[in-house]
Amino acid sequence: MSDMNEKMRLARKIAERKVAFIRHAISYLVVIAGLAVVNNLTYGGYQWWLWVAFGWGIGVVSHFLSAFLYQSGALVDRLAQHELEKMNGPK
């Protein structure tokens, strides 16, 4: 039963990371859209909001990689499994 609880805890942690990313992405889109509107309504020439979009976008991309690719050591586990299979040779 303890193994099931551990799996549930890990699954919940992974799900929370994914939800946090989704919230981050939504807030990014809303704020960047707002900045673009403000920029184009007040000045319209130099598109300064693109610098904010680029800088914050780097954070959003790294958050995506953390939430969906790394998944609390899952990537390390898969790579370790692959290395073990290579060491053991074909079955």
ZAPA-277458 format. One record per residue: residue in one letter; x, y, z of N, C-alpha, C, O in turn; chain; residue number from 1. Coordinates in Angstrom, 2 decimals. Layout:
{"A", {X, Y, Z}, {X, Y, Z}, {X, Y, Z}, {X, Y, Z}, "A", NUM}
...
//
This chain:
{"M", {0.82, -1.20, 0.00}, {0.00, 0.00, 0.00}, {0.86, 1.25, 0.00}, {0.48, 2.28, -0.56}, "A", 1}
{"S", {2.01, 1.18, 0.62}, {2.92, 2.32, 0.70}, {3.41, 2.72, -0.68}, {3.58, 3.91, -0.97}, "A", 2}
{"D", {3.65, 1.72, -1.54}, {4.11, 2.01, -2.91}, {3.04, 2.78, -3.67}, {3.36, 3.69, -4.44}, "A", 3}
{"M", {1.79, 2.44, -3.46}, {0.68, 3.15, -4.12}, {0.61, 4.59, -3.63}, {0.37, 5.50, -4.42}, "A", 4}
{"N", {0.80, 4.80, -2.33}, {0.80, 6.16, -1.78}, {1.94, 6.98, -2.35}, {1.76, 8.17, -2.64}, "A", 5}
{"E", {3.10, 6.37, -2.51}, {4.26, 7.06, -3.07}, {4.01, 7.45, -4.52}, {4.35, 8.56, -4.94}, "A", 6}
{"K", {3.40, 6.54, -5.28}, {3.07, 6.85, -6.68}, {2.05, 7.97, -6.76}, {2.15, 8.85, -7.62}, "A", 7}
{"M", {1.06, 7.95, -5.88}, {0.05, 9.00, -5.87}, {0.67, 10.34, -5.52}, {0.32, 11.36, -6.12}, "A", 8}
{"R", {1.58, 10.37, -4.56}, {2.27, 11.59, -4.17}, {3.09, 12.14, -5.34}, {3.08, 13.35, -5.60}, "A", 9}
{"L", {3.81, 11.26, -6.03}, {4.60, 11.70, -7.18}, {3.72, 12.19, -8.32}, {4.02, 13.20, -8.95}, "A", 10}
{"A", {2.61, 11.48, -8.58}, {1.69, 11.89, -9.64}, {1.07, 13.24, -9.32}, {0.89, 14.07, -10.21}, "A", 11}
{"R", {0.74, 13.46, -8.07}, {0.17, 14.75, -7.66}, {1.19, 15.87, -7.81}, {0.84, 16.97, -8.25}, "A", 12}
{"K", {2.43, 15.60, -7.47}, {3.48, 16.60, -7.61}, {3.68, 16.98, -9.08}, {3.81, 18.16, -9.41}, "A", 13}
{"I", {3.69, 15.99, -9.95}, {3.84, 16.24, -11.39}, {2.64, 17.04, -11.91}, {2.81, 17.99, -12.68}, "A", 14}
{"A", {1.44, 16.67, -11.49}, {0.23, 17.38, -11.93}, {0.25, 18.83, -11.45}, {-0.15, 19.73, -12.18}, "A", 15}
{"E", {0.72, 19.07, -10.23}, {0.80, 20.44, -9.71}, {1.79, 21.27, -10.51}, {1.55, 22.46, -10.74}, "A", 16}
{"R", {2.90, 20.67, -10.94}, {3.88, 21.39, -11.76}, {3.27, 21.77, -13.11}, {3.51, 22.86, -13.62}, "A", 17}
{"K", {2.48, 20.86, -13.68}, {1.86, 21.15, -14.98}, {0.82, 22.26, -14.86}, {0.74, 23.13, -15.72}, "A", 18}
{"V", {0.02, 22.23, -13.80}, {-0.98, 23.28, -13.58}, {-0.29, 24.61, -13.34}, {-0.76, 25.64, -13.83}, "A", 19}
{"A", {0.81, 24.61, -12.60}, {1.56, 25.85, -12.37}, {2.08, 26.42, -13.69}, {2.06, 27.63, -13.89}, "A", 20}
{"F", {2.53, 25.55, -14.58}, {2.99, 26.03, -15.89}, {1.83, 26.64, -16.67}, {1.99, 27.70, -17.28}, "A", 21}
{"I", {0.69, 25.99, -16.66}, {-0.46, 26.51, -17.40}, {-0.86, 27.89, -16.88}, {-1.15, 28.78, -17.67}, "A", 22}
{"R", {-0.86, 28.06, -15.57}, {-1.16, 29.38, -14.99}, {-0.12, 30.41, -15.42}, {-0.47, 31.54, -15.74}, "A", 23}
{"H", {1.14, 30.02, -15.43}, {2.22, 30.91, -15.84}, {2.04, 31.32, -17.30}, {2.18, 32.49, -17.64}, "A", 24}
{"A", {1.72, 30.35, -18.17}, {1.55, 30.64, -19.58}, {0.35, 31.57, -19.83}, {0.42, 32.47, -20.67}, "A", 25}
{"I", {-0.74, 31.36, -19.10}, {-1.92, 32.21, -19.27}, {-1.61, 33.63, -18.82}, {-1.96, 34.59, -19.51}, "A", 26}
{"S", {-0.96, 33.77, -17.67}, {-0.63, 35.12, -17.21}, {0.34, 35.80, -18.18}, {0.24, 37.00, -18.41}, "A", 27}
{"Y", {1.27, 35.05, -18.75}, {2.19, 35.59, -19.75}, {1.41, 36.13, -20.95}, {1.64, 37.26, -21.39}, "A", 28}
{"L", {0.51, 35.33, -21.47}, {-0.25, 35.74, -22.65}, {-1.11, 36.98, -22.36}, {-1.18, 37.89, -23.19}, "A", 29}
{"V", {-1.75, 37.00, -21.22}, {-2.62, 38.14, -20.88}, {-1.80, 39.42, -20.72}, {-2.16, 40.46, -21.27}, "A", 30}
{"V", {-0.72, 39.35, -19.97}, {0.09, 40.54, -19.73}, {0.76, 41.02, -21.01}, {0.77, 42.22, -21.29}, "A", 31}
{"I", {1.32, 40.11, -21.79}, {1.98, 40.51, -23.03}, {0.98, 41.12, -24.01}, {1.29, 42.11, -24.67}, "A", 32}
{"A", {-0.21, 40.55, -24.10}, {-1.24, 41.13, -24.96}, {-1.60, 42.53, -24.47}, {-1.76, 43.45, -25.28}, "A", 33}
{"G", {-1.73, 42.71, -23.17}, {-2.03, 44.03, -22.61}, {-0.93, 45.04, -22.90}, {-1.21, 46.18, -23.25}, "A", 34}
{"L", {0.31, 44.62, -22.76}, {1.43, 45.51, -23.05}, {1.47, 45.89, -24.53}, {1.77, 47.03, -24.88}, "A", 35}
{"A", {1.16, 44.94, -25.39}, {1.13, 45.22, -26.83}, {0.04, 46.24, -27.15}, {0.25, 47.15, -27.96}, "A", 36}
{"V", {-1.12, 46.09, -26.52}, {-2.21, 47.04, -26.74}, {-1.81, 48.43, -26.24}, {-2.00, 49.42, -26.95}, "A", 37}
{"V", {-1.27, 48.49, -25.04}, {-0.85, 49.78, -24.49}, {0.20, 50.42, -25.38}, {0.12, 51.62, -25.68}, "A", 38}
{"N", {1.17, 49.65, -25.81}, {2.23, 50.17, -26.67}, {1.67, 50.73, -27.97}, {2.06, 51.82, -28.40}, "A", 39}
{"N", {0.77, 50.00, -28.59}, {0.25, 50.43, -29.89}, {-0.78, 51.54, -29.80}, {-0.96, 52.30, -30.75}, "A", 40}
{"L", {-1.47, 51.65, -28.66}, {-2.43, 52.74, -28.50}, {-1.75, 54.06, -28.10}, {-2.23, 55.13, -28.46}, "A", 41}
{"T", {-0.66, 53.97, -27.36}, {-0.03, 55.19, -26.88}, {1.10, 55.68, -27.76}, {1.30, 56.88, -27.90}, "A", 42}
{"Y", {1.85, 54.76, -28.35}, {3.01, 55.19, -29.12}, {2.97, 54.60, -30.53}, {2.99, 55.34, -31.51}, "A", 43}
{"G", {2.92, 53.30, -30.64}, {2.76, 52.64, -31.92}, {4.02, 52.53, -32.77}, {4.04, 51.76, -33.73}, "A", 44}
{"G", {5.05, 53.27, -32.46}, {6.27, 53.21, -33.25}, {7.16, 52.06, -32.82}, {7.07, 50.95, -33.36}, "A", 45}
{"Y", {7.99, 52.32, -31.85}, {8.92, 51.31, -31.34}, {8.15, 50.27, -30.52}, {7.42, 50.63, -29.59}, "A", 46}
{"Q", {8.32, 49.03, -30.84}, {7.59, 47.95, -30.17}, {8.39, 47.42, -28.97}, {8.97, 46.33, -29.03}, "A", 47}
{"W", {8.40, 48.19, -27.90}, {9.18, 47.85, -26.71}, {8.65, 46.62, -25.99}, {9.40, 45.94, -25.29}, "A", 48}
{"W", {7.37, 46.31, -26.16}, {6.78, 45.17, -25.47}, {7.41, 43.84, -25.92}, {7.33, 42.84, -25.21}, "A", 49}
{"L", {8.02, 43.84, -27.11}, {8.67, 42.62, -27.59}, {9.85, 42.21, -26.71}, {10.13, 41.03, -26.56}, "A", 50}
{"W", {10.55, 43.20, -26.12}, {11.64, 42.88, -25.21}, {11.11, 42.18, -23.97}, {11.72, 41.22, -23.49}, "A", 51}
{"V", {10.01, 42.64, -23.46}, {9.40, 41.99, -22.29}, {8.94, 40.59, -22.66}, {9.14, 39.64, -21.91}, "A", 52}
{"A", {8.32, 40.46, -23.83}, {7.84, 39.15, -24.29}, {9.00, 38.17, -24.44}, {8.89, 37.00, -24.07}, "A", 53}
{"F", {10.11, 38.64, -24.98}, {11.28, 37.78, -25.16}, {11.87, 37.37, -23.81}, {12.11, 36.18, -23.59}, "A", 54}
{"G", {12.09, 38.31, -22.93}, {12.68, 38.00, -21.63}, {11.82, 37.08, -20.80}, {12.31, 36.08, -20.27}, "A", 55}
{"W", {10.55, 37.40, -20.69}, {9.64, 36.57, -19.92}, {9.42, 35.23, -20.63}, {9.22, 34.20, -19.98}, "A", 56}
{"G", {9.46, 35.25, -21.96}, {9.28, 34.02, -22.74}, {10.35, 32.99, -22.43}, {10.07, 31.79, -22.44}, "A", 57}
{"I", {11.57, 33.44, -22.16}, {12.62, 32.51, -21.77}, {12.23, 31.77, -20.49}, {12.44, 30.57, -20.36}, "A", 58}
{"G", {11.66, 32.51, -19.55}, {11.19, 31.89, -18.31}, {10.05, 30.91, -18.54}, {10.00, 29.86, -17.91}, "A", 59}
{"V", {9.13, 31.26, -19.43}, {8.00, 30.37, -19.73}, {8.50, 29.08, -20.38}, {8.02, 27.99, -20.05}, "A", 60}
{"V", {9.44, 29.20, -21.29}, {9.98, 28.00, -21.95}, {10.70, 27.11, -20.94}, {10.54, 25.89, -20.96}, "A", 61}
{"S", {11.49, 27.71, -20.06}, {12.19, 26.89, -19.06}, {11.19, 26.25, -18.10}, {11.41, 25.12, -17.64}, "A", 62}
{"H", {10.11, 26.94, -17.78}, {9.07, 26.37, -16.93}, {8.40, 25.19, -17.64}, {8.11, 24.17, -17.01}, "A", 63}
{"F", {8.16, 25.32, -18.94}, {7.58, 24.22, -19.73}, {8.50, 23.00, -19.68}, {8.04, 21.88, -19.43}, "A", 64}
{"L", {9.78, 23.22, -19.92}, {10.72, 22.11, -19.92}, {10.75, 21.42, -18.57}, {10.79, 20.20, -18.48}, "A", 65}
{"S", {10.72, 22.21, -17.52}, {10.73, 21.66, -16.17}, {9.46, 20.87, -15.88}, {9.52, 19.79, -15.28}, "A", 66}
{"A", {8.33, 21.39, -16.29}, {7.04, 20.75, -15.96}, {6.74, 19.53, -16.81}, {6.21, 18.54, -16.30}, "A", 67}
{"F", {7.08, 19.58, -18.10}, {6.64, 18.51, -18.99}, {7.75, 17.55, -19.41}, {7.45, 16.42, -19.81}, "A", 68}
{"L", {9.00, 17.95, -19.35}, {10.05, 17.04, -19.78}, {10.81, 16.42, -18.60}, {11.07, 15.22, -18.60}, "A", 69}
{"Y", {11.14, 17.22, -17.63}, {11.93, 16.70, -16.52}, {11.09, 15.85, -15.57}, {11.51, 14.77, -15.19}, "A", 70}
{"Q", {9.94, 16.31, -15.20}, {8.95, 15.60, -14.38}, {9.55, 14.89, -13.16}, {9.42, 13.67, -13.02}, "A", 71}
{"S", {10.18, 15.64, -12.30}, {10.65, 15.14, -11.01}, {11.56, 13.92, -11.14}, {11.41, 12.95, -10.39}, "A", 72}
{"G", {12.48, 13.96, -12.05}, {13.44, 12.87, -12.18}, {13.06, 11.82, -13.20}, {13.83, 10.88, -13.41}, "A", 73}
{"A", {11.90, 11.93, -13.83}, {11.47, 10.93, -14.80}, {12.44, 10.85, -15.98}, {12.71, 9.76, -16.48}, "A", 74}
{"L", {12.97, 11.99, -16.42}, {13.92, 11.99, -17.53}, {15.19, 11.26, -17.12}, {15.73, 10.47, -17.90}, "A", 75}
{"V", {15.68, 11.51, -15.93}, {16.88, 10.83, -15.43}, {16.62, 9.33, -15.34}, {17.49, 8.53, -15.69}, "A", 76}
{"D", {15.44, 8.94, -14.86}, {15.10, 7.53, -14.76}, {15.08, 6.87, -16.13}, {15.59, 5.75, -16.29}, "A", 77}
{"R", {14.51, 7.54, -17.12}, {14.46, 6.98, -18.48}, {15.86, 6.83, -19.07}, {16.17, 5.82, -19.69}, "A", 78}
{"L", {16.70, 7.84, -18.87}, {18.06, 7.77, -19.39}, {18.86, 6.66, -18.69}, {19.62, 5.95, -19.33}, "A", 79}
{"A", {18.68, 6.52, -17.39}, {19.36, 5.46, -16.65}, {18.89, 4.08, -17.13}, {19.71, 3.18, -17.29}, "A", 80}
{"Q", {17.61, 3.93, -17.37}, {17.06, 2.67, -17.89}, {17.66, 2.35, -19.25}, {18.01, 1.21, -19.53}, "A", 81}
{"H", {17.77, 3.37, -20.10}, {18.35, 3.20, -21.43}, {19.81, 2.74, -21.32}, {20.24, 1.85, -22.05}, "A", 82}
{"E", {20.57, 3.35, -20.41}, {21.97, 2.96, -20.21}, {22.08, 1.53, -19.69}, {22.97, 0.79, -20.10}, "A", 83}
{"L", {21.18, 1.14, -18.79}, {21.18, -0.23, -18.29}, {20.91, -1.23, -19.41}, {21.54, -2.29, -19.47}, "A", 84}
{"E", {19.98, -0.89, -20.29}, {19.67, -1.77, -21.42}, {20.86, -1.89, -22.34}, {21.13, -2.98, -22.86}, "A", 85}
{"K", {21.59, -0.82, -22.55}, {22.78, -0.87, -23.40}, {23.86, -1.75, -22.76}, {24.55, -2.49, -23.46}, "A", 86}
{"M", {24.00, -1.66, -21.44}, {25.02, -2.46, -20.73}, {24.68, -3.95, -20.78}, {25.57, -4.80, -20.91}, "A", 87}
{"N", {23.40, -4.26, -20.67}, {22.98, -5.67, -20.63}, {22.93, -6.29, -22.02}, {22.92, -7.52, -22.14}, "A", 88}
{"G", {22.92, -5.49, -23.04}, {22.88, -5.99, -24.40}, {21.49, -6.46, -24.79}, {20.56, -6.41, -23.98}, "A", 89}
{"P", {21.34, -6.91, -26.04}, {20.01, -7.35, -26.51}, {19.59, -8.63, -25.80}, {20.40, -9.49, -25.46}, "A", 90}
{"K", {18.28, -8.72, -25.60}, {17.73, -9.90, -24.91}, {17.16, -10.88, -25.89}, {16.66, -11.93, -25.49}, "A", 91}
//
